[in-house]
C-alpha cells in the first residue's frame, strides 16, 4: 500500500532491481568498448561467449557497489513515481 506518495516495500525492491539492471547493462556496454582485441584468435566460440563474460563481470561490479549509477537511477525513479501520485 502506498502512503503519502511513498511506494510500498515491494515496489521499492522492484525499482532498486530495475536500477541495478540498468547499471549492469551500462557497465556491460562500457566493458565491450574497453575490450582489447587479441591476435591469438579464440575462434567462433570466443565471440559467442564474450558477451556472457561481460554481463557476468558487469553484474559482479554492480553487486560490489557499482559506480553509483544505480542509486541515481533509483532516486530518479522514486521521484518520478512520487510526482505522478
LOMIKE-466332 format. One record per residue (C-alpha): residue number from 0; x, y, z; residue in three letters. Coordinates in nm, 2 decimals, always signed. Example, Ala and Ser with C-alpha at 12.3 -4.5 7.8 and 13.67 -1.06 7.14 Angstrom:
BEGIN
- 0;+1.23;-0.45;+0.78;ALA
- 1;+1.37;-0.11;+0.71;SER
***
This chain:
BEGIN
- 0;+0.00;+0.00;+0.00;UNK
- 1;+0.12;+0.35;-0.09;UNK
- 2;+0.11;+0.62;+0.18;UNK
- 3;+0.16;+0.99;+0.11;UNK
- 4;+0.33;+0.92;-0.23;UNK
- 5;+0.58;+0.68;-0.08;UNK
- 6;+0.58;+0.34;-0.27;UNK
- 7;+0.54;+0.02;-0.06;UNK
- 8;+0.84;-0.20;+0.01;UNK
- 9;+0.78;-0.45;-0.27;UNK
- 10;+0.77;-0.16;-0.52;UNK
- 11;+1.09;-0.01;-0.38;UNK
- 12;+1.26;-0.35;-0.42;UNK
- 13;+1.14;-0.37;-0.78;UNK
- 14;+1.27;-0.02;-0.85;UNK
- 15;+1.61;-0.10;-0.70;UNK
- 16;+1.63;-0.41;-0.91;UNK
- 17;+1.54;-0.22;-1.22;UNK
- 18;+1.80;+0.05;-1.14;UNK
- 19;+2.07;-0.22;-1.08;UNK
- 20;+1.98;-0.39;-1.41;UNK
- 21;+2.02;-0.06;-1.60;UNK
- 22;+2.36;+0.00;-1.43;UNK
- 23;+2.46;-0.36;-1.52;UNK
- 24;+2.36;-0.31;-1.89;UNK
- 25;+2.55;+0.02;-1.89;UNK
- 26;+2.86;-0.13;-1.74;UNK
- 27;+2.85;-0.43;-1.99;UNK
- 28;+2.85;-0.18;-2.28;UNK
- 29;+3.14;+0.01;-2.13;UNK
- 30;+3.33;-0.32;-2.09;UNK
- 31;+3.25;-0.40;-2.45;UNK
- 32;+3.41;-0.07;-2.56;UNK
- 33;+3.71;-0.14;-2.34;UNK
- 34;+3.77;-0.48;-2.48;UNK
- 35;+4.12;-0.54;-2.62;UNK
- 36;+4.15;-0.73;-2.94;UNK
- 37;+4.40;-1.02;-2.94;UNK
- 38;+4.58;-1.18;-3.23;UNK
- 39;+4.57;-1.51;-3.06;UNK
- 40;+4.23;-1.58;-3.21;UNK
- 41;+3.98;-1.75;-3.00;UNK
- 42;+3.77;-1.88;-3.28;UNK
- 43;+3.40;-1.85;-3.32;UNK
- 44;+3.34;-1.95;-2.95;UNK
- 45;+3.53;-1.66;-2.82;UNK
- 46;+3.30;-1.41;-2.99;UNK
- 47;+2.99;-1.60;-2.88;UNK
- 48;+3.08;-1.62;-2.52;UNK
- 49;+3.24;-1.28;-2.47;UNK
- 50;+2.91;-1.12;-2.41;UNK
- 51;+2.83;-1.37;-2.13;UNK
- 52;+3.16;-1.28;-1.97;UNK
- 53;+3.10;-0.91;-1.99;UNK
- 54;+2.75;-0.95;-1.85;UNK
- 55;+2.88;-1.15;-1.56;UNK
- 56;+3.16;-0.90;-1.49;UNK
- 57;+2.91;-0.61;-1.50;UNK
- 58;+2.68;-0.79;-1.26;UNK
- 59;+2.96;-0.85;-1.02;UNK
- 60;+3.06;-0.48;-1.04;UNK
- 61;+2.70;-0.38;-0.96;UNK
- 62;+2.69;-0.63;-0.66;UNK
- 63;+3.02;-0.48;-0.54;UNK
- 64;+2.87;-0.13;-0.53;UNK
- 65;+2.89;-0.04;-0.90;UNK
- 66;+2.98;+0.31;-1.00;UNK
- 67;+2.69;+0.48;-0.82;UNK
- 68;+2.47;+0.49;-1.13;UNK
- 69;+2.20;+0.26;-0.98;UNK
- 70;+2.15;+0.48;-0.68;UNK
- 71;+2.10;+0.79;-0.91;UNK
- 72;+1.86;+0.59;-1.13;UNK
- 73;+1.67;+0.46;-0.82;UNK
- 74;+1.63;+0.82;-0.69;UNK
- 75;+1.51;+0.94;-1.02;UNK
- 76;+1.26;+0.65;-1.04;UNK
- 77;+1.13;+0.72;-0.69;UNK
- 78;+1.09;+1.09;-0.76;UNK
- 79;+0.92;+1.02;-1.09;UNK
- 80;+0.67;+0.79;-0.92;UNK
- 81;+0.61;+1.04;-0.63;UNK
- 82;+0.54;+1.32;-0.87;UNK
- 83;+0.28;+1.11;-1.06;UNK
- 84;+0.07;+1.04;-0.75;UNK
***
